[in-house]
Amino acid sequence: MFDLLLSHIQNKVDLPEEQSNQIQTFFTYKKLRKKQYLLQEGEICKCLSFVSKGLLKSYTSDEKGNEHINMFAFEGWWTSDFNSFINQEKAVLNIDAVEETEVLMITLDDYERLMLEIPVMDRYFRILYQNSLVTKDYRLMVSNSFTAEEKYMQFALRNPEIIKKVPHNLIASYLGLAPETVSRIRKKWSLNT
Amino acid sequence: MFDLLLSHIQNKVDLPEEQSNQIQTFFTYKKLRKKQYLLQEGEICKCLSFVSKGLLKSYTSDEKGNEHINMFAFEGWWTSDFNSFINQEKAVLNIDAVEETEVLMITLDDYERLMLEIPVMDRYFRILYQNSLVTKDYRLMVSNSFTAEEKYMQFALRNPEIIKKVPHNLIASYLGLAPETVSRIRKKWSLNT
């Protein structure tokens, strides 16, 4: 259950064996059915969650009930409404399971205590957040300056496994494109539908 | 010269006296005239820079030569083209001085060495990046779901010192608004021009 989390940490920092065991005590395991909420808009996001199996999506809903995808969280990814988690304010995001999913959850208190007790975890999260900032900057740039076709093709080239696994309408929503636009681009480039 | 940087670090983490002295050896001081570039699009962003005095802005330029403000960096803020710095790829941002400015610069090698030699700096940057992610999420949400008036008034309420100090056309660019829109909103709310 903890293998993926521990290997994810060990890929970024040196983690002694005894600390591997200690880390596990900070997390709670939860299994979600397909479509089950991990977080609903308006709640306080109590935990930062690591996806050990499955796939989550986070999104906002508009007045018409349309979902606008904020991000996907695959196996080995972290997810939360980060502002809600860090500042314990009301969440603006919903997070639910695209398929049956398993998560390892840590509360804010335990997250702070984890880094005080195992300081190398500061390094782990520093590297994680550093990468996340680079990705967000790239996404903001793409969103401001790329055409629909450039957006989709850049995304497809950088995330071949997501393109295979995630329904096209969700990817369209993530990229802020109409589903018909994505169909047209896929047809033009002869991508299997 | 290092007082602001050291107090910024000490506000977030416990830093023993001898490490305060050691940290200073990792940085290079640079003074910029008004309008002088710290970084130009297409260069590799060699350093992460801490503003010890003055004000920088980072921006992209479109084909017509219009500047689109990415962010401001005030005294006590860090700035860079972060992807260019971390991955040593070509910068997409320009960074220049809005007024006479002094920066403390650290190269990528020294940044990595700093955290290996003074591990509490991992904690400092973890907290810094954590706050930055929260801010970026908020900015993305504002950009996607607020009206022009909401954008400006939210920004003005959260950043009164920026509103006072930065020319209105730069703030308009940062918020993705036309300068005339900002003038109209300021007039409506009877803000001094």
Interface residues (C-beta under 8 A of the other chain):
Chain A: T60 H68 F82 N83 I86 N87 V92 M115 P119 V120 D122 R123 F125 R126 Y129 Q130 N131 S132 L133 V134 K136 D137 Y138 L140 M141 N144 S145
Chain B: T60 H68 F82 N83 I86 N87 V92 M115 P119 V120 D122 R123 F125 R126 Y129 Q130 N131 S132 L133 V134 K136 D137 Y138 L140 M141 N144 S145
